[in-house]
Amino acid sequence: MFFQLKDSTATTLDTFDKISHLVKAILHFECPEHRAQHHILYTANMKLETYREAQSFYRKFDDPSNALGRLSREAYELANKKYHQLFTIIRGYMHLSDHNKRNHFNHHFRFSKEKIEAMFTLFEQMHHHKHLKLEAEFYERLKEDIIPLLTQFE
């Protein structure tokens, strides 16, 4: 026979692929200024540095006795939160970049497999509901769910 049909079974993504895809999506959402000529880690580290600078700037003006001082405290806390979230996402991305550890990570995430499946399904279907304008809130909640999983690497 000269012609052979290719096996058309769809490749299923394992847990490693799903969480890697989610982490990359978070990084790209967090860094909308990312340019194609740079690596995403370069852009993410630049964003991390801006959060660190904001932390040090607003920390100096923390004063509970006036409204602007309280605003500075809130800005400092927000910059601190964003810094630590992005740092954890970057570390997770770096760990997940090692494809030789695929079996290790699949084993590591075996107890969170259903949670990761649900997050990935919601992520895939998010584009169907763009009219609700939930993208920013979705990524914030996705970070809240993924960061505890990524902190287990260290």
C-alpha positions in Angstrom: 0.0 0.0 0.0 1.4 3.4 -1.0 -0.7 5.5 1.2 -1.0 5.2 5.0 -3.3 7.1 7.2 -1.8 8.8 10.1 -3.0 7.9 13.5 -5.3 10.8 14.3 -5.6 10.3 18.0 -5.4 13.6 19.7 -2.5 14.1 22.1 -3.7 14.6 25.6 -1.9 17.1 27.8 -0.6 15.8 31.0 -0.6 17.7 34.3 2.9 19.1 33.6 1.8 20.6 30.3 -1.3 22.1 31.8 0.4 23.8 34.7 3.3 24.9 32.5 0.8 26.5 30.1 -1.0 28.2 32.9 2.2 29.6 34.4 3.2 31.0 31.0 -0.2 32.6 30.5 0.1 34.3 33.9 3.6 35.6 33.0 2.3 37.0 29.7 -0.7 38.6 31.4 1.5 40.1 34.1 3.9 41.5 31.5 1.8 43.1 28.8 4.8 45.1 27.8 6.6 42.0 26.8 8.3 42.2 23.4 9.1 39.3 21.1 12.8 40.1 20.9 13.2 39.6 24.7 12.8 36.4 26.7 9.8 36.4 29.0 12.0 36.1 32.0 13.8 39.3 31.0 10.5 41.2 30.9 9.3 39.6 34.1 12.5 40.4 36.0 12.2 44.0 34.8 8.6 44.1 36.2 9.9 42.5 39.4 12.4 45.4 39.7 9.7 48.0 39.3 7.8 46.4 42.1 10.9 46.4 44.3 11.5 50.1 43.5 7.9 50.9 44.4 8.3 49.0 47.7 11.3 51.1 48.7 9.7 54.4 47.5 6.4 54.0 49.3 8.0 52.5 52.4 9.6 55.9 53.2 6.3 57.7 53.2 4.4 55.3 55.4 2.7 57.5 58.1 -0.5 56.4 59.8 -1.2 59.9 61.0 -2.3 61.3 57.6 -4.3 60.1 54.6 -1.4 60.1 52.2 0.8 58.2 54.6 -1.9 55.5 54.8 -2.2 55.5 51.0 1.6 55.0 50.9 1.3 52.1 53.3 -1.4 50.5 51.0 0.8 51.1 48.0 3.7 49.5 49.7 1.7 46.5 50.7 0.3 46.1 47.2 3.8 46.4 45.6 5.1 43.8 48.2 2.2 41.4 47.4 2.7 41.8 43.6 6.5 41.3 44.0 6.2 38.1 45.9 3.5 36.7 43.6 5.5 37.5 40.5 8.7 36.1 42.1 6.9 32.8 42.8 5.5 32.6 39.3 9.0 33.2 37.9 10.5 30.5 40.1 7.8 28.1 39.0 8.4 28.9 35.4 12.1 28.2 35.8 11.4 24.9 37.5 8.8 23.9 34.9 11.2 24.8 32.1 13.2 21.6 32.8 11.3 19.0 30.7 13.6 16.3 31.9 11.7 16.5 35.2 8.3 15.9 33.6 7.7 12.6 35.5 8.8 14.2 38.7 6.3 17.1 38.4 3.5 14.8 37.2 4.1 12.7 40.3 4.4 15.9 42.5 1.1 17.2 41.2 -0.9 13.9 41.4 -2.9 15.1 44.4 -3.7 18.4 42.7 -4.6 16.9 39.3 -8.3 17.6 39.5 -7.7 21.2 40.6 -5.2 21.8 37.8 -7.7 20.2 35.3 -10.4 22.6 36.4 -8.1 25.6 36.2 -7.0 24.6 32.7 -10.5 24.0 31.5 -11.6 27.4 32.8 -8.6 29.0 31.1 -9.3 27.3 27.8 -13.0 28.4 27.9 -12.3 32.0 29.1 -12.2 33.4 25.6 -15.8 32.4 25.1 -16.8 34.9 27.8 -14.8 38.0 26.9 -17.9 40.1 27.0 -18.0 39.7 30.8 -14.6 41.5 31.1 -13.4 39.2 33.8 -9.9 38.7 32.4 -8.0 40.7 35.1 -10.0 39.1 37.9 -9.6 35.7 36.4 -5.8 36.0 36.4 -5.7 37.3 39.9 -7.8 34.3 41.1 -5.7 31.9 39.0 -2.5 33.3 40.7 -4.1 32.7 44.1 -4.8 29.1 43.1 -1.4 28.3 41.4 1.0 30.0 43.8 0.5 27.5 46.6 1.2 24.7 44.1 4.4 26.4 42.9 5.7 27.1 46.4 6.0 23.4 47.0 9.0 23.2 44.6 11.6 24.8 47.0 
